[in-house]
Amino acid sequence: MTSPHLLWLLSGVAGILILASIVGEVLRQRLSPDGGNPVIENLNARITAWWVMVILLAIAFLAGKTGVVLLFALCSFAALREFLTLTTHSRADHWSLVACFFVVLPLQYYFVLIDWYGMYAVFVPVYVFLLLPVLSALRGSTKDFLVRVSETQWALMICVYCISHVPALLYLQIPGFEGRNVILIAYLIFVVQLSDVMQYVWGKLIGRTKIAPTLSPSKTWEGFIGGALTATAIGTSLWWMTPFTVVQAAGMCLILTLMGFFGGLVLSAIKRDRGVKDWGHLIAGHGGFIDRLDSVIFAAPIFFHITRYFWSTT
């Protein structure tokens, strides 16, 4: 499972985090020695959270396919809990919710683990979509039935189906890339998260024109374009560790940054609709799991299916 490319990538990320930690500590000592500057304190909390997340990812990568599948299954569980906490339910949905956590989610990741593409590709959007509402319907409660069922289906698609496509990348059979599929996961997460960070940075530096003021006041066209182009340029420069050519890597990075942006926008709309700022508070400085995974959620299935269609033999 390990490869020189993966070790180089992990070392590079560790180096970036070490530099960020040093910068954060210097800023804290100069601008917030008493912890009174919320911006500096939030920055250091985010850096600490990234250390934890990167270490968990590194352990999962080094543990092999089962470790990666298990890690993302746990992430799905946490994300599903956050999503369903904000949705409409009644006592009639008790068994539906139990099935979501303890039947649908484990089965989806089991199908990924045994590489049953024909099942994990349709299990949630077809079988679960049709059969899960039956559990609620059998209880006979019609109040807000469509809303309750729809929100549960959305939760499963976002938190289970889409996220499960990240570990599914491990099972693609790409000629000449055998044993290095974990690089695809690292590449996906790196490009998408880098785009998020750079959109924020460019937005703070030169952002003027807001994209959707009532939805996400911090998102600007200047920040989006600057962040997307920066992440695409850096991602393209790493083409040599992927199965893509330079041009293909550029196209793939552009798609990832666009889908990541769309994911953040849509999930921000859901949060505004629910009247909350963050999906949760499990990760200090980052909100909940969905707040960290929102960009990856939309990018992962698109990245998986494009790679599978054009590069994989399975």
N, C-alpha and C positions, 0 to 999 in steps of 0.2 A: 504493500500500500504506500509506503514511503518512497520518495524519489528525491534526487538532488534538486529538481525544480521546486518541489514542495518545501524542502528544507530552506532553500534560498528565499522563497516567498515568505515563509514564516519568520525567517531571520530579518527580512526587510521590514515586515510589519512590526516586529519587536523593536527594531531600531527606530522606527517612526514613533512608537509609543514611548520609548525611552526619552527621545528628544522632546516629545510633547509633555512628558512628566517633568522634565527639567525646566522647560519654559513655564509650565503651570506653577511649579514651586517658586520660581523666581518672581513671577507676577504676584503670587500670594504674599511673599515676604515684603514686596515693595508696596503693593496696593491694597492688600487685605490682611495685615498682620493679626488683626483681631477678629477676622472672619466676618467683617461687616460689609464686604462688597459682594452682592449676590451674583454678579456676572462671573467674577473670578472663582467664587465657591462652586457655582454651577459647572464651570469649565473643569475644575479639578474632579468634581464628582463624576462627570462624563468620562474623563480620562481613566479614572479608577474602574468605572463600569466596563470600559472597553478592554482594560487589562483582564478582567474576569471573563468576558465573553471570548476574547481571543485565546485565552488559556484553555477554556472549555472546548473550543473548536479544535485547537491543536491536539488536545488529548483524544478527542473523538477521531480526528484524522489518523493519528498514530495507532489507534486501537483497531482500525480496520472498518470494513463495511458495516458490520453489526453495530459498532460504536457510533458511527455517523447516523445510521437509521434510528437508533435509540435516542440520540441527542435531539434530532428534529421531531421525533414523536413526542418527546417531553415538551419541546417548544410549542408544538401544536396543541398539546393538552393545556398549557398555560394560556396560550392565545385564545383557544376556544372558551375557556373559563372567563377570560376578560370580555370577549364578545357577547357571550350569552348573558353575562351579568347586566348588560345594558339593553337587553331585548325584552319584548313583551311575552309573558308566559302566565299560565294558570295551572291549577292543580291537575288539570286534565293532561298536561304535557309532561308529567313526572316520568313516565316510562320512555317517552321520546328522548328526554334529556339524558336519562340513564344510558339509553342505547347509543346516543351520540358519543359519550365519553368512553364507554366500556365495551362497545361492540363495533361501531363504525370506525372510530379512530384506530383501534388496534388492528382491525382487519385491513384497513387501507395500508398501514405500514407493514403488515405481514405480507401483503401482496407485493409491495415494493421489495421487501427483504428476499422473497423467493423469486423475484424478477418475473412476475406474472403480469406483463404489460397489458395484455388483453383484458385483465380484470381491473387493475388499479386505474386504468385510463377511463373506465366507464362506471366503476362501482358507485362513487358518490353522485355524479351527475345523472345517472340513469336509475340504478336499482334503489339507492337511498332516496333519491328525489321522489320516486313513485311510492315506495313502501313505508318510509318513515312517517308520513302524515297519517297513515292508517292507524297508528298507535294512538294518536290524539283523537282521531275521528271516532274510534271505538268507545272513547270515554263519553261521547255525546255532547260535549260543550261546544257551542257554535259561536260564542262571543269572541270577537277578534280572531276567528280561526285563520283566516287568510293571512293576517298580519303575523300571527304567531308562527305559522308554518313557514312563511316566506323568510322571516328573520332567522329562523333556525337553519333553513337551507342555505342562506347567505353565509351564516357562521361556518357551516361545514365546508362550503366551497372555498372560503377565504382561509380559514384556519387549518383545515385538514387537507383538502384536495390540492390546493395551490402549493402549500408548503411542502407536501410530500414529494413534489417534483424536484426538490433540491437533492435529497439523497438518491433519487431515482437516476440521477446523472452518473452514479457510480457503475451502473449496469449497462451503459451503452457500449456496444462493440465497435470501436473506431479503429480501423486499420492503421497500424504504425503508432498507435497511442495507448497500447495495452499497458495496464498497470498504473496509468497516470491519470485516471478519471477524476481523482480527488482534486486535481488541479482545476478542473472545470468548476467545481463548487467554490473553491477559493477565488477563482477568477470572477465568477458571478457576483459573489458577495463583495469582493474588493471594488469592482467597477461601480456597482450600484451604490454602495455606501460612500465611496469617494465622490460620486456625483452629488449625493445629498450634502456632504460637507462643503464641497466647493460651491454649490448653489447658495448655501448660507453665507459663505465667505464673500463671494462676488456680490451677492445681494446687499450685504452690509457695506461693501466698498463703493459700489457704483449703482446699486439698485434704486430705480426711480419709478418705473411703470409697473404698478401692481397687476398681477394676472387675475386674481379673484379676491378683491378686498374684503368682502364679507365672509368668504370661506377660509382663506389663509392669508392674512394681512402681510406676512413676512415674505411671501413668494412674489418675486418680480421677474419680468421678462429678461432683464439684464442678468440677474442672478441665475435664472434657469439656463439661458444660452451660454453664459460664461462657465457655469458648472458642468453642463453637458459636454461642451467642447473640451474642457480641461480633462474630465474623466475619460472622454473618448481618446484624446491624444495620449494620455498616460497608459490607458488600457491597450491601445494599438501598439505602443512601444514594447509591450509584453507579449506580443504575438508569438514569439519564439518558444514560449512554454505551453502553447495551445496547439490544437490541430488545425488552426486557421492560418491562412496567409495574411499578409499585412492588410490588404484591402478587405478581406473577409473579417478580420479582427476589428477593423474600423467600423464596418457596417454592423457587426454584432454589438459593439460597444454603444453605438448610437441607438440601436434598438433597446438595449438594456437601460440606458439613461432615460429614454422616452417612457418606457414602461414603468420604470421606477418612479418617475415624476407623476405619471397617471395614477399609480397606486397610492402615493402619498396624498394626491388631491382627492381621490374618491374616499379614502378612509378618513380624511379630514372632514369631508362633507358629512359622513356618518357621525363623527364625534360632535360636530356642530348641531346636527339634528337631535342628538341625545343630550346636548347641553353640558358636555364635559370637555376639559382641556386635554387630558391624557387618557389612554385606555386603561392605565393602571399605574401602580407605584412600586412595582416589584423591583425594578432596576433603578438604583439611585442616579438621579440626573438624566435619566432617559425615559421616564414614564414606565409603561408596561411593555410586554413582549411585542405586541402589535405595533407600538410606536417605533420599535427598532426593525420590525420585519415588514412594515407596510410597503416599502419599495421593492423588497425581495419577493413579496407575495405576488405581485403582478408580473414581475420580470421572470420568475423561475419557470412557470409552465411554457412561456413563449420561448425562452432560451432552450429548454429541454426539447421541445418539439422541432424547433428549427435545426438544432444540432442532430437530433435523431433522424430527421428526414434527409438532410444533406450530407452528413458525415458518417452516420452509423450504418452498420450492415444488418442490424436487428429490426 
